[in-house]
Amino acid sequence: MQTGREARHRADIDEEPDALLASYRRRLKTFDLPSSRLAWAGALAVFALALVLRLWGLGGVTELIFDETYYVKDGYTLTQEGVEMSWPDEHDRVFEAGDVDTYEDSGSYVVHPSLGKWVIGAGMTLLGADSPWGWRISVAVLGSLSVLMLARIGRRLLRSTMAGLIAGLLLAIDGMHLVHSRTSLLDLPLTFFALAGFGALLIDRDRFRERLALETARLQTAARPPAPLGVSGGWRPWRLLAGLLLGMACSVKWSGLYFLAVFGIMTVLWDWWARRTIAQPRWFAAGLVRDAIPAFFAMVGTALVTYLASWAGWFASDKGYLRHWLEHEHGSTGSGLLDALASLWHYHVQAYTFHIGLDSEHPYQAHPLGWPLMLRPTNFYYRSYEYGEHGCEVARCASHILSVGNPVIWWLGALAVIATLVIAILWRDGRAWGALAGIAGGYLPWLMYSDRTIFTFYAVAFEPWMLLCLAFVLGLVIGPPDAEPDRRLAGGLFTASLLTLIVLVSAFLWPIWSAQVIDVEQWHWRMWLPSWT
């Protein structure tokens, strides 16, 4: 007795070749939006907006902000010595004054890999380590490119140019992403590489489905029996690129491992779904042998090699922290490579112990459940001035950099994630599951470490996927292109009004994202919750 899926599969054999291919493409939901100059123009417009907002007054604060005290100085010594070097205590003022070659002659103990700091160091190589622009330019550029990527990723994932542009616009004007893009911390490079890896897997998914449709239709048209394990996925360079990019995310912060794990599972599930959808015999075994196992080596293997390569400066240097630990503590194995790998492993054990044991009290620590609601944002920088100081024209002024997202974006985004989850479960919508994958990789793991000292600003890592959820829901509100005109008009007006409100709120909060000197009373108006102060 035939199942309904098998019956459709047999009926396809009698179709014309073009109709058969179209049928498979329709079932596999291959990306069918044609290339559009208008879509590219919109994406480049939101990119230009993002670039202006991230570069405007970037060097206005001439002090090291928040954890820039670690990462900027580490980035500089990486470009000079290949490893992070130690600095004298209370040395920020000396560095800010331009005396940058005053580090000590010993490696520094750092608990994050080096790639993000190499990115920061590249900007200083370009514009100078004695310039605030040099400290921050690299991260600002990555933040702007993230907006462009999200607009294009949203278009491909949600199959809607409008939804992609909405996601890109929201990322361009949101305070959480803006503040990170204007400050040299590691979380924005982590976000950039994770998002780029996700985008590469999306392209791989669509190219695999197209190949699957073409090869299956060709075999059936020629009346040739399929191979025992179905159609080969072929050479998949975008999956290799995804492994490289996600390895780079891990080389910025270890939390990139969660993105690698979740996205690795996601890409294999996509392949299994595609093979099952076209009623391929033994689709599970085919997906396991042809897709899942190669995917593990392509992604995890590439990521591991990339991660080890990010430590090249440490391997090449004799000054790196614990570089010769094994020889000093236990004697050499006789192999320089094995000695170095054993010392690196010991270094990682120490760093992991530090991370899991980090539970000291901090005034800005925040439970992950409160992150999407912006209940306790992190203060990056605050200065108060009297009349006549730094352009203050009233009795008292404030200059603030608060890592807080636009509340309208984040509060609606939190609701949109819940709505997207419901839609994913009830409608089995692959777009929804794709958007939720980044939430699973960037947010859910932190719930396991809520007893650690952790901060709301970590939320920037999963923000792009939250905005994909919000854009997805707003796209449903507007309705599909073939919906009733009145319904589309009402949904479009509602969404446009909401986006206008969001833009106005971002404009209002801009001073506390960019260290503008404002009247203290004006500053108080922007502290929407008591926990923001």
C-alpha positions, 0 to 999 in steps of 0.5 A: 500500500502506497503512502500519499507521499509515495503516490505523489512521487510516482505520479511525478514520473509522468510529468514533463521535465520542466513541470517536474522540476518546477514541482520539486522546486515548489515542494522544496521551497527553494529561494525564488525571489529574483535578483532585484536592483531595488532590493540591493538599493534598499539594503545598501541604503540601510547599510549607509544609514548604519555606517553614518550612525556608527562613524558619527563622532566615533572618536568623540570620547577620548578615554578607554570605555568600559572593557576597552581597557583590556581589549584595545591594549591587547589588540595593540600588543598583538599587532606588535608582539603576536600575543597579549602583553601585560601592562602596568597597573592604572595605565589607561591615562598613559595609553590615552595620552598616546604613550602606547609602547609602555607595556611590560615584557611578559605575556598577559593572562587573558581568558578570551581567544585573540581573533576579536582583539586582532580585529581591533588591532587592525584598526589601530594599525590603519589609523594609529594606536594613539587615536580613538578612531583607531581603537574603534574603527574596525568594530564600527565597520563590522557593525555596519556590515552586519546591518547589510548582511541581516537585510540580505539574510532576512530576504533569503530566509523570510522570502520577502525583500520588505521583511529583510529591509525591516530587519536591517533597518531595526538593527541599524537604529537600535541602541544595543547594536549601536553602542557595541558598534561604537565601542571596541568590545568582543561581542560585536565581532562575535555577532558578526561572524556568527551571523555571517556563518548563518548566512553562508548556511542559508546559501548552502541550503538553497543551493543544495535544494536546487541541486536535489531538485535538478538531479532528482528530476533528471533521473526520473525524466531519464527513467533511471533508478536512483542511487541506493542513498539518493542524490549526492549533495555534491561539493558544498563550499558554502558549508565549508565557509560556514565552518570557517566563519563559525570557527572565527566566532569561537576564536572571538569568544567561546560562546561561539561554540553554541552557534556552531552546535545549533547551526550544525544541527540546523543545517543537517535537519534542513537536508533531511527535510529536503530529502524526505519532502521529495520522497527519496527512499531511505532519506534518513540513511541518505541524509546521515551518510551523504549530509550529516557526517560530511557536515560534521567534518566540514563544519566542526573540523574547519572550525577547529582548524580555524580556532587553532590558527587564531592562536598562531601568534601564541605558538610563534612567540616565546612571551605568550602566557603559559607558552612553555608551561609543560617544559617548565612544570613536567619537562619536554616530550621531545616534540615542540608541537606536542609541548605547545599543544599540551601547554595550550590545553592547560591554558584553556583549563585555567581559562575555563575554570575562571569563567565558570567560577566568575560569581563576584558581585557587580552593580550591573550584573543581570539575570538572562530572563531580564535581558530581552526586556532591558531591565538592567542595561550595562553602563559603559561610560558616564561623566557629569559636568558643571556649567562651562565644562565640555560645552555644558551650557546649564548648571549641570550636564551629563554625558552617558553611554548606556548599552540599552536597546530601543525599548520598543524594539526589544519589548516587541521583539520579545513578544515576536520571539514567542509568537514565532515559536508558536507559529513554528510549532503550529504551522511547521514554518521553516522560516520561523525555525530558522529565525529561532535557531539564533536565539537558541544558540545566542541566548538559551545557553546563558540560562544555564549560567545565570548564577555567574556574573553576566551582563545584559550587553551579551544580548547583542549576540542574538539580537539579529535573530530576534529582529528576524522574528520581529520582521517575520511577524510584521510581514505576517501583519502586512500579509502576502502579496496576493492578500486583499488590498484593504488588508495589505493597506491596513497592515502596511499602515500599522507597520509603517506607523510602528516603524516611525515610532521606533525611529523617533524613540531611537532619535530621542535616546541617541544622546545616551548611546553616543555620549552627547553632553546634555542637561541632566534634566534631559538625561533623566527623561531618558532613564525610562526605568529606575534600573537604568541609572 
